Amino acid sequence: MDQGMAALLAGVGALIGSLLGALAAWRGATTGAKKAVEAAQVQVTGQAEAEHRHWAREQRKVSWMAALKNAQLVVTELNDMAQHLARGQEPPDEYAATIVPVMPELGNAVVELSVWGPEEGASACADLHTKLYEQIKAVGRWREAVSEGREASREQSAYEAANRSRRNAYTIFLHLAAQSLRDPATL
């Protein structure tokens, strides 16, 4: 074989080799780019999921705290009313005026906890709401007896029974709230 032919074959071989090398590089770059896009998608998805979990935890925390705040406000007002009634005095109307708008807010907290969970918290909040409502009705009957000047020991006893029932419900709710708010896994 003469030198020209050998150079031509060597050139063709080099051209084929460089084409194969370019094809392999292109394929490697394409695969690398696809893997980079997939990694970015996983990272973005993971970040979005983490942000959503954080947002949901914050919503749950807000719901728990609203329920606790509203329940405590109603309990405080009921206790103040009971002190007046136990002395045979009618409590000021401002106590009832404070309770009336708060009870629907506590009802909203029941719904929010039903959405955000945990389920035990929603059930405990619903039970507390019911027990507070029963206690409000009992204090109303007691107040009515005192304002009419009637003997009110039966109404006072009914109020005290409703108060004990509410305390049990409040204790359960408070325990679940503390447990949920302290444990990031439940938030």
N, C-alpha and C positions, 0 to 999 in steps of 0.2 A: 504494500500500500504506500502510495506516495504521501509526501508531507502535507499537501493541500487537502487530500481526502481525510487524513488523520486530524487535521485542524478543524475541518468541517464537522466530522463526527464528534470531536471534542466540544465544539461550539453547540451542536445540537444537544449533546448530553448535558452540557451546562445549562442550556436553555430549558430543557425538560426538568432538570434538577431544580432550577430556580422557580419554574412554574409550580412544581410540586411543593417546594418550600413555601411559596407565596400562598398556595391553596391551603397548606397546613396552617400557616400563620393566620390566614383569614378565618379558617374554621376555628382555630383556637381563640381568636379575638371575639368571634361571634358567640362561642360557648361562654367565654369569660364575661361578655357583656350581658348575656342572658342570665348567668348566675348572679351578676351584680344587681340586675333588675329584680330578680327573685329575692335576693337578700334584702334589698331596699323595701320591697313589698312586705316581706315578713316583718321587718323592723317597723314600718309604718303601721301595719296591722296591729302588731304587738303594742306599739305606742298608743294607738287609738283605743285598743281594749283597756290598757292601763289607765288612760285618761277617763274612759267611760266608767271603769270601776271606781276611780277616785271621785268622780262626779256623783255616782250613785251612793257612795259612802257619805258624802257630804249631805245629800238629800235626806238620807236615813238619819243622820245626826241631827239635822234641822228638825225633822219630824219628832224624834225622841225628845229633843229639848223643848219644842213647842208644847208637846203633851205634858211634860213635867211642869213647865212654867204655868200652864193654864190650870192643871189639876191642883197645884200648890196654891194658886190664887183663890180658887173656889174653896178649898179646905180652910184656908185662913179666914175667909169671909164667913163661912159657916161656923167656925169656932168662935169668932167674935159675936155672931148673932146668938149662939147658944149661951154665951156668957151673960149677955143682956137678959135673955129669956129666963135663965136660971135664977136671976135676981128679981124676976117678975116684971121686968121692964121690956117695953117694945123696942127692938133694935131700930136704929135709923134706917130710912129707906135706901140710903146710899149702899148698904151691903147688898141688898137685892139688885140694885142698879148695876153693881159691879159684876155680879154673878151672871145675870141674864145674857150679856153679850159674849161671855167667856165660854159658856157651855157649847155653843155651836162651834167655836174654835177648837175645843177639845174633841168634838165630833169630827171635825176636819182632820185632826191628828189621827183619829182611828182609821179614817180612809187612807191617809198618807202611809201609815204604818202597814196597812193592808197591801198597798202597792209596793213599798220598799222593803218590807219584812223586818225582822223575821216574823213568821206567822204567830209564834207565841206572844210576841210583843203586841201585835194587832189585837189578838184575843184578850190579852190582859188589859189593854187600853180600853177596849169595848166594855169589858166587865167593870172597870173602874168608872167609866162614863155612866153606865147603868146604875152602879151603886151610889155615885154622886147625885144622880137624878132622884133616886129614892130618898137620899138624905135631904135633898132640897124640898121634896114634897113633905117629908116628916117635919122639917123645921117650919114650913109654911103652916101646917096644921097646929103646931105648937104655938106659933106666933098668933094665929087666929084665936086660940083658946086664951092666951094671955091678953090680947087686945080686947076680948069680950069679957074679961074678968072672970072667966070660968076656972075651975080647978083643972090644972093642966098636967097632973102627974102621969096620966096615961099617955098623953102626947109626948111628954118629956121622955118617958121610957121607950116609946116607939122611935123617937129621934136617937136616943142612945144606942138602941139596937141597930138602927141604920148606920150610925157612926162606926160601930164595931165592924159591921159588914164592910163598910167602905175602907176602914183601916186595913183589913185583911187584903182587900183587892189592891189597895195602894201599896202595901208591902210587897206583894207579888210583882206588881208593875215596876216599882222602884228597883227591885232586885234584877229583873230582866233588863231594865234600862241601864243600870250600872254595868251589868255583865256585857251587854251589847256594846256600850260606849267604850268600855275598857279593852275589849277584845277586837283587834283590827280585822280578824277573820270574819266576824259577824257584821262588821261594818262594810 
